[in-house]
Amino acid sequence: MSGTPAASSSLQAALSYCVRQVRAYDYHHYLCLLHLPPDMRKAAFTFRAFNVETAKAMDVVSDPRTGLMRLLWWKDAVDKVFANKLVEHPVAQALSSVIAGHKVSKHWLKRSVEARINDANRDEGTIPETSAELERYVEDTQSTILYMTLQAGGIQSTVADHAASHISKASGLLLLLKALPHHVNKQGTVPYIPASVAEECGLLTREGGRSEVRMDERLPDAVFKVASVAEAHLHKARELASSVPKDAIPVLLPALPAQVLLDTLRRCEFNVFDSRLSRGVHGVSPLWYQLKLNWNAWRSKY
């Protein structure tokens, strides 16, 4: 049946859905993916769409238990896709097609959704104890996307994997910082500032075995410290550039939006409530962002 016109039309609709989801919810990466070779682009859009679905699972519901059920559904869906079972969801259908045509590790998909399940299961108000703990979370949810994209492109390079890890950690940390106002408004605390950083900045309170980050004028100091960890990862990724295979460079273009966001945070003096952060693409005009991205892609730089 996979070769019938109806099946082909259904698959095309699923892939189109993935592209629309990434464009709507992850626009800065959407523009990066347009620079991938066509044979990798389908897989990359599918992986990013999977990330969109799991990332917003907790944000589109009023009851956290419902969001957790959505994540558990996706965990089960991954098992079914790899067992060659039909799952009635366009992203799952696109995943089935990608997996059939490329060697992609189930481990990365499971690791991604399980990290989000563990995050959803955290007691409300609890926070990571250290920056390393927060880095593990973004490694599991962000680096896995680039690992799978490299796999789908048949790129086997330890150096490219290391660069992808550093870029994704930088991107993940910075995106969590940008999203802090949303999480603060929803939960009443600051959930993604590590306790060790908050304590150093005088923002940490401990009561009844719980650690919470207070909201006051010292929050930008904590944001700066987390952003500095992200900047170090970008620096390490670029140190590897001369040894990265040329065909892996387009996969690593997400370093550019991470740098743009870091620069905007710096201009805002690391005040995540500054309205400039929500303008355009990470605080810059879409035209400027696209020109910068095109320039990097043309020069094979990330």
BAGUVO-454020 format. One record per residue (C-alpha): x, y, z; residue in one letter. Coordinates in pm, whole numbers, plus 32768, in hexadecimal, padded with zeros to 4 digits. Layout:
# BAGUVO-454020
<gudo x="X" y="Y" z="Z" type="A"/>
...
This chain:
# BAGUVO-454020
<gudo x="8000" y="8000" z="8000" type="M"/>
<gudo x="8128" y="80EA" z="803B" type="S"/>
<gudo x="814E" y="811A" z="7EC4" type="G"/>
<gudo x="7FE1" y="816B" z="7E77" type="T"/>
<gudo x="7F7E" y="82CE" z="7E10" type="P"/>
<gudo x="7EA9" y="82EE" z="7F4A" type="A"/>
<gudo x="7FCD" y="828C" z="802A" type="A"/>
<gudo x="80B4" y="8379" z="7F70" type="S"/>
<gudo x="7FBB" y="8495" z="7F97" type="S"/>
<gudo x="7F93" y="8449" z="810A" type="S"/>
<gudo x="810C" y="844E" z="813D" type="L"/>
<gudo x="812E" y="8597" z="8083" type="Q"/>
<gudo x="801F" y="862C" z="8162" type="A"/>
<gudo x="80D9" y="85AF" z="8297" type="A"/>
<gudo x="8221" y="864A" z="8223" type="L"/>
<gudo x="8172" y="8791" z="81D2" type="S"/>
<gudo x="80E2" y="8791" z="8331" type="Y"/>
<gudo x="8240" y="8769" z="83C2" type="C"/>
<gudo x="82C2" y="888F" z="82F9" type="V"/>
<gudo x="819E" y="896A" z="8367" type="R"/>
<gudo x="81D0" y="890F" z="84D4" type="Q"/>
<gudo x="8341" y="8965" z="84CA" type="V"/>
<gudo x="82FD" y="8AAB" z="8412" type="R"/>
<gudo x="81F1" y="8B0E" z="850E" type="A"/>
<gudo x="82A0" y="8AAB" z="8651" type="Y"/>
<gudo x="8414" y="8A9E" z="8601" type="D"/>
<gudo x="8445" y="8BA2" z="84F2" type="Y"/>
<gudo x="85B7" y="8BE5" z="8530" type="H"/>
<gudo x="8602" y="8A74" z="84F8" type="H"/>
<gudo x="850C" y="8A60" z="83D6" type="Y"/>
<gudo x="85E9" y="8B54" z="8316" type="L"/>
<gudo x="871F" y="8A87" z="836F" type="C"/>
<gudo x="8684" y="8948" z="82E6" type="L"/>
<gudo x="864A" y="89E7" z="8191" type="L"/>
<gudo x="87C3" y="89DB" z="815E" type="H"/>
<gudo x="87D4" y="8860" z="8184" type="L"/>
<gudo x="87F2" y="877F" z="8051" type="P"/>
<gudo x="8698" y="8706" z="7FE1" type="P"/>
<gudo x="86DC" y="859D" z="804A" type="D"/>
<gudo x="871F" y="860F" z="81B1" type="M"/>
<gudo x="8617" y="871E" z="81C2" type="R"/>
<gudo x="84ED" y="8633" z="81E1" type="K"/>
<gudo x="858B" y="857E" z="8307" type="A"/>
<gudo x="85F9" y="86C2" z="83B1" type="A"/>
<gudo x="849D" y="875E" z="839A" type="F"/>
<gudo x="8408" y="861F" z="8427" type="T"/>
<gudo x="84F5" y="861A" z="8551" type="F"/>
<gudo x="84B8" y="878B" z="8597" type="R"/>
<gudo x="833F" y="8756" z="857E" type="A"/>
<gudo x="835A" y="8636" z="8677" type="F"/>
<gudo x="8413" y="8724" z="875F" type="N"/>
<gudo x="8303" y="882B" z="8732" type="V"/>
<gudo x="81F4" y="8730" z="878D" type="E"/>
<gudo x="82A3" y="86BC" z="88C9" type="T"/>
<gudo x="8320" y="8816" z="892E" type="A"/>
<gudo x="81C5" y="88B1" z="8927" type="K"/>
<gudo x="8113" y="8786" z="89C2" type="A"/>
<gudo x="8113" y="8828" z="8B1B" type="M"/>
<gudo x="80CC" y="8987" z="8A9B" type="D"/>
<gudo x="7F88" y="894E" z="89DD" type="V"/>
<gudo x="7EC7" y="88B6" z="8B00" type="V"/>
<gudo x="7E3E" y="8947" z="8C43" type="S"/>
<gudo x="7E6C" y="8805" z="8D07" type="D"/>
<gudo x="7FD8" y="878A" z="8D1E" type="P"/>
<gudo x="7F5B" y="8624" z="8D33" type="R"/>
<gudo x="7ECA" y="8647" z="8BD6" type="T"/>
<gudo x="8018" y="86C7" z="8B55" type="G"/>
<gudo x="80C9" y="85A2" z="8BF5" type="L"/>
<gudo x="7FD5" y="84B3" z="8B4F" type="M"/>
<gudo x="8029" y="8551" z="89FE" type="R"/>
<gudo x="819C" y="8515" z="8A3C" type="L"/>
<gudo x="815E" y="83AC" z="8AA2" type="L"/>
<gudo x="8091" y="8383" z="8964" type="W"/>
<gudo x="81BC" y="83FA" z="8898" type="W"/>
<gudo x="82A3" y="830B" z="8950" type="K"/>
<gudo x="81BA" y="81ED" z="88F3" type="D"/>
<gudo x="819C" y="8273" z="878F" type="A"/>
<gudo x="8316" y="825C" z="875E" type="V"/>
<gudo x="830C" y="80EC" z="87BE" type="D"/>
<gudo x="81EF" y="80AF" z="86CA" type="K"/>
<gudo x="829D" y="8167" z="85AD" type="V"/>
<gudo x="83D6" y="8094" z="85D5" type="F"/>
<gudo x="82FB" y="7F5D" z="85E6" type="A"/>
<gudo x="826E" y="7FC4" z="8493" type="N"/>
<gudo x="8113" y="7FFF" z="8523" type="K"/>
<gudo x="802F" y="810F" z="84A1" type="L"/>
<gudo x="8006" y="823F" z="8584" type="V"/>
<gudo x="7EF7" y="8334" z="8521" type="E"/>
<gudo x="7FBB" y="8478" z="853F" type="H"/>
<gudo x="8069" y="8533" z="8423" type="P"/>
<gudo x="81B5" y="8554" z="84DC" type="V"/>
<gudo x="81B2" y="83E1" z="8531" type="A"/>
<gudo x="8164" y="838F" z="83C5" type="Q"/>
<gudo x="8284" y="8469" z="8352" type="A"/>
<gudo x="8367" y="83BF" z="8452" type="L"/>
<gudo x="8306" y="826B" z="83C6" type="S"/>
<gudo x="836C" y="82DC" z="826A" type="S"/>
<gudo x="84B6" y="836F" z="82E0" type="V"/>
<gudo x="850E" y="8238" z="83A9" type="I"/>
<gudo x="84BD" y="815B" z="827E" type="A"/>
<gudo x="85AB" y="8221" z="81A1" type="G"/>
<gudo x="86C4" y="8276" z="8293" type="H"/>
<gudo x="8783" y="81CF" z="83AB" type="K"/>
<gudo x="870B" y="8294" z="84D9" type="V"/>
<gudo x="873F" y="822B" z="8641" type="S"/>
<gudo x="8604" y="81F2" z="870E" type="K"/>
<gudo x="86D8" y="8244" z="883E" type="H"/>
<gudo x="86E5" y="83B7" z="87EA" type="W"/>
<gudo x="856C" y="83DA" z="87C0" type="L"/>
<gudo x="8527" y="831E" z="8904" type="K"/>
<gudo x="862E" y="83E5" z="89BF" type="R"/>
<gudo x="8591" y="852B" z="894B" type="S"/>
<gudo x="842D" y="84DE" z="89B4" type="V"/>
<gudo x="849A" y="8436" z="8AF9" type="E"/>
<gudo x="8559" y="8571" z="8B5C" type="A"/>
<gudo x="841C" y="863C" z="8B2C" type="R"/>
<gudo x="8353" y="853D" z="8BF4" type="I"/>
<gudo x="844E" y="8553" z="8D12" type="N"/>
<gudo x="843C" y="86CF" z="8D03" type="D"/>
<gudo x="82BF" y="86C2" z="8D0A" type="A"/>
<gudo x="82CC" y="85D8" z="8E36" type="N"/>
<gudo x="839C" y="86C9" z="8F04" type="R"/>
<gudo x="82E9" y="8754" z="9032" type="D"/>
<gudo x="826A" y="88B1" z="8FE8" type="E"/>
<gudo x="836E" y="89AE" z="9056" type="G"/>
<gudo x="8496" y="88C0" z="9059" type="T"/>
<gudo x="85C4" y="8929" z="8F8F" type="I"/>
<gudo x="8707" y="888D" z="8F0D" type="P"/>
<gudo x="8815" y="888F" z="9017" type="E"/>
<gudo x="8938" y="88DA" z="8F2C" type="T"/>
<gudo x="8980" y="8961" z="8DD2" type="S"/>
<gudo x="89F6" y="8805" z="8D70" type="A"/>
<gudo x="889B" y="877B" z="8DC1" type="E"/>
<gudo x="87F8" y="8883" z="8CE5" type="L"/>
<gudo x="88F3" y="8837" z="8BD1" type="E"/>
<gudo x="8892" y="86C7" z="8BDB" type="R"/>
<gudo x="8728" y="8729" z="8BA2" type="Y"/>
<gudo x="8776" y="87FB" z="8A6E" type="V"/>
<gudo x="8866" y="86F0" z="89F1" type="E"/>
<gudo x="874D" y="85F2" z="8A00" type="D"/>
<gudo x="8647" y="86D1" z="895F" type="T"/>
<gudo x="8714" y="879D" z="8866" type="Q"/>
<gudo x="8857" y="86E8" z="880C" type="S"/>
<gudo x="8793" y="85B1" z="87B3" type="T"/>
<gudo x="86F1" y="866F" z="8691" type="I"/>
<gudo x="8840" y="86BC" z="85F0" type="L"/>
<gudo x="88C7" y="855E" z="8635" type="Y"/>
<gudo x="879F" y="84C9" z="8579" type="M"/>
<gudo x="87C4" y="85C1" z="845B" type="T"/>
<gudo x="8932" y="8563" z="8435" type="L"/>
<gudo x="88CE" y="83F4" z="843B" type="Q"/>
<gudo x="87C4" y="842A" z="8332" type="A"/>
<gudo x="88C8" y="84D0" z="8257" type="G"/>
<gudo x="89B3" y="83AA" z="827F" type="G"/>
<gudo x="8AB5" y="848C" z="8326" type="I"/>
<gudo x="8B8B" y="83C4" z="8416" type="Q"/>
<gudo x="8C79" y="84B2" z="84C4" type="S"/>
<gudo x="8CD0" y="84C3" z="8633" type="T"/>
<gudo x="8D40" y="862B" z="8604" type="V"/>
<gudo x="8BF2" y="868A" z="8566" type="A"/>
<gudo x="8B3C" y="85DF" z="8686" type="D"/>
<gudo x="8C08" y="86A3" z="8784" type="H"/>
<gudo x="8BC5" y="87EB" z="86CE" type="A"/>
<gudo x="8A52" y="8795" z="86BC" type="A"/>
<gudo x="8A4D" y="8752" z="8832" type="S"/>
<gudo x="8AED" y="88A1" z="8886" type="H"/>
<gudo x="8A0C" y="8964" z="8797" type="I"/>
<gudo x="88D2" y="88BE" z="8817" type="S"/>
<gudo x="892F" y="88F6" z="8983" type="K"/>
<gudo x="896B" y="8A66" z="8939" type="A"/>
<gudo x="8825" y="8A83" z="8879" type="S"/>
<gudo x="875D" y="89C5" z="897E" type="G"/>
<gudo x="87DF" y="8A91" z="8AA3" type="L"/>
<gudo x="879F" y="8BDB" z="89F2" type="L"/>
<gudo x="8640" y="8B78" z="8987" type="L"/>
<gudo x="85ED" y="8B16" z="8AEE" type="L"/>
<gudo x="8663" y="8C6D" z="8B5E" type="L"/>
<gudo x="8592" y="8D1C" z="8A55" type="K"/>
<gudo x="8461" y="8C54" z="8AC6" type="A"/>
<gudo x="848E" y="8CA6" z="8C39" type="L"/>
<gudo x="837A" y="8DB0" z="8C3D" type="P"/>
<gudo x="8282" y="8CAE" z="8BBC" type="H"/>
<gudo x="82E5" y="8BAF" z="8CC3" type="H"/>
<gudo x="82EF" y="8CB0" z="8DDB" type="V"/>
<gudo x="8190" y="8D27" z="8D8A" type="N"/>
<gudo x="810A" y="8BC3" z="8D7D" type="K"/>
<gudo x="81B6" y="8B2E" z="8EAE" type="Q"/>
<gudo x="81FF" y="8C58" z="8F8B" type="G"/>
<gudo x="836E" y="8BF8" z="8FA9" type="T"/>
<gudo x="84A0" y="8BFA" z="8EC6" type="V"/>
<gudo x="84C9" y="8A89" z="8E6E" type="P"/>
<gudo x="85F8" y="8A7E" z="8D87" type="Y"/>
<gudo x="86FC" y="8B3E" z="8E50" type="I"/>
<gudo x="87DC" y="8A3F" z="8F02" type="P"/>
<gudo x="87DC" y="8A4F" z="907D" type="A"/>
<gudo x="8956" y="8A7C" z="9086" type="S"/>
<gudo x="893D" y="8BAF" z="8FA5" type="V"/>
<gudo x="8811" y="8C3C" z="905E" type="A"/>
<gudo x="88C2" y="8C15" z="91AC" type="E"/>
<gudo x="89F7" y="8CC5" z="9127" type="E"/>
<gudo x="8919" y="8DE8" z="90BA" type="C"/>
<gudo x="8856" y="8DF7" z="9200" type="G"/>
<gudo x="8712" y="8D7F" z="915F" type="L"/>
<gudo x="86EC" y="8C29" z="9202" type="L"/>
<gudo x="85FC" y="8BD4" z="931A" type="T"/>
<gudo x="85EC" y="8A7E" z="93BD" type="R"/>
<gudo x="84BE" y="8A19" z="9487" type="E"/>
<gudo x="843C" y="88C4" z="94E8" type="G"/>
<gudo x="8536" y="8814" z="9409" type="G"/>
<gudo x="84D0" y="88E7" z="92DA" type="R"/>
<gudo x="85AF" y="89D9" z="9220" type="S"/>
<gudo x="8516" y="8B00" z="916A" type="E"/>
<gudo x="859E" y="8C26" z="90A8" type="V"/>
<gudo x="8514" y="8D77" z="910F" type="R"/>
<gudo x="84BB" y="8E85" z="9017" type="M"/>
<gudo x="8576" y="8FCB" z="9055" type="D"/>
<gudo x="8669" y="90BE" z="8FB2" type="E"/>
<gudo x="8787" y="8FC2" z="8FCB" type="R"/>
<gudo x="86EA" y="8ED0" z="8ED1" type="L"/>
<gudo x="87B6" y="8F61" z="8DAB" type="P"/>
<gudo x="88F3" y="8EFE" z="8E67" type="D"/>
<gudo x="887E" y="8D94" z="8E6D" type="A"/>
<gudo x="8814" y="8DA6" z="8CFF" type="V"/>
<gudo x="896E" y="8E2A" z="8CA8" type="F"/>
<gudo x="8A17" y="8D05" z="8D54" type="K"/>
<gudo x="8943" y="8C03" z="8C9B" type="V"/>
<gudo x="8974" y="8CC0" z="8B53" type="A"/>
<gudo x="8AEC" y="8CB9" z="8B90" type="S"/>
<gudo x="8ADE" y="8B3C" z="8B9D" type="V"/>
<gudo x="8A28" y="8B43" z="8A4E" type="A"/>
<gudo x="8B2C" y="8C2E" z="89BC" type="E"/>
<gudo x="8C42" y="8B40" z="8A27" type="A"/>
<gudo x="8B95" y="8A26" z="896C" type="H"/>
<gudo x="8B7F" y="8AF9" z="882F" type="L"/>
<gudo x="8CF1" y="8B46" z="884E" type="H"/>
<gudo x="8D47" y="89D5" z="8873" type="K"/>
<gudo x="8C71" y="897B" z="8745" type="A"/>
<gudo x="8D26" y="8A7B" z="866D" type="R"/>
<gudo x="8E79" y="89FF" z="86E1" type="E"/>
<gudo x="8E1C" y="88B6" z="8638" type="L"/>
<gudo x="8DB2" y="8958" z="84EF" type="A"/>
<gudo x="8EF2" y="8910" z="842F" type="S"/>
<gudo x="8ECC" y="879A" z="8474" type="S"/>
<gudo x="8D56" y="877D" z="842B" type="V"/>
<gudo x="8D02" y="86D1" z="82DF" type="P"/>
<gudo x="8C80" y="87CD" z="81E3" type="K"/>
<gudo x="8B3B" y="8710" z="81AE" type="D"/>
<gudo x="8AEF" y="8736" z="8323" type="A"/>
<gudo x="8B08" y="88B3" z="8320" type="I"/>
<gudo x="899C" y="88F1" z="82B2" type="P"/>
<gudo x="8923" y="8819" z="83D3" type="V"/>
<gudo x="89E3" y="88F7" z="84C5" type="L"/>
<gudo x="8951" y="8A43" z="844C" type="L"/>
<gudo x="8879" y="8A5A" z="858B" type="P"/>
<gudo x="89B2" y="8AF2" z="8627" type="A"/>
<gudo x="894D" y="8C34" z="8575" type="L"/>
<gudo x="87F6" y="8C66" z="861D" type="P"/>
<gudo x="8898" y="8C0D" z="876A" type="A"/>
<gudo x="899B" y="8D1F" z="8735" type="Q"/>
<gudo x="888D" y="8E18" z="86CB" type="V"/>
<gudo x="87C5" y="8DCE" z="8806" type="L"/>
<gudo x="88FB" y="8DED" z="88E0" type="L"/>
<gudo x="894F" y="8F3E" z="8843" type="D"/>
<gudo x="87EB" y="8FBB" z="887C" type="T"/>
<gudo x="87F4" y="8F4D" z="89E7" type="L"/>
<gudo x="8937" y="900E" z="8A0D" type="R"/>
<gudo x="889A" y="9148" z="8975" type="R"/>
<gudo x="8777" y="911F" z="8A68" type="C"/>
<gudo x="8870" y="9102" z="8B88" type="E"/>
<gudo x="87EA" y="8FA2" z="8BC2" type="F"/>
<gudo x="8693" y="9020" z="8C25" type="N"/>
<gudo x="85B3" y="8F0B" z="8B9D" type="V"/>
<gudo x="8482" y="8FEB" z="8BC8" type="F"/>
<gudo x="8509" y="90E9" z="8ACC" type="D"/>
<gudo x="840F" y="9101" z="89AD" type="S"/>
<gudo x="8528" y="9106" z="88AB" type="R"/>
<gudo x="8559" y="8F90" z="88DE" type="L"/>
<gudo x="8406" y="8F43" z="8845" type="S"/>
<gudo x="8432" y="901D" z="870F" type="R"/>
<gudo x="847E" y="8F8A" z="85BA" type="G"/>
<gudo x="855F" y="8E59" z="85CE" type="V"/>
<gudo x="8607" y="8E53" z="8724" type="H"/>
<gudo x="85FE" y="8FCD" z="8734" type="G"/>
<gudo x="867C" y="901F" z="85D5" type="V"/>
<gudo x="85C1" y="9063" z="8493" type="S"/>
<gudo x="8566" y="8F2A" z="83CA" type="P"/>
<gudo x="8618" y="8FBC" z="829A" type="L"/>
<gudo x="875D" y="8FF3" z="8357" type="W"/>
<gudo x="8746" y="8E99" z="83EE" type="Y"/>
<gudo x="8714" y="8DF5" z="829B" type="Q"/>
<gudo x="8831" y="8EBA" z="81FF" type="L"/>
<gudo x="891A" y="8E52" z="8319" type="K"/>
<gudo x="88A9" y="8CE9" z="82FE" type="L"/>
<gudo x="88D4" y="8CE5" z="8184" type="N"/>
<gudo x="8A2D" y="8D82" z="81A6" type="W"/>
<gudo x="8A9C" y="8C76" z="829D" type="N"/>
<gudo x="8A0C" y="8B61" z="81C6" type="A"/>
<gudo x="8AB6" y="8BE8" z="808D" type="W"/>
<gudo x="8C06" y="8BF5" z="8141" type="R"/>
<gudo x="8BCF" y="8A9C" z="81DF" type="S"/>
<gudo x="8BEB" y="8B34" z="8339" type="K"/>
<gudo x="8B1D" y="8AF7" z="8472" type="Y"/>
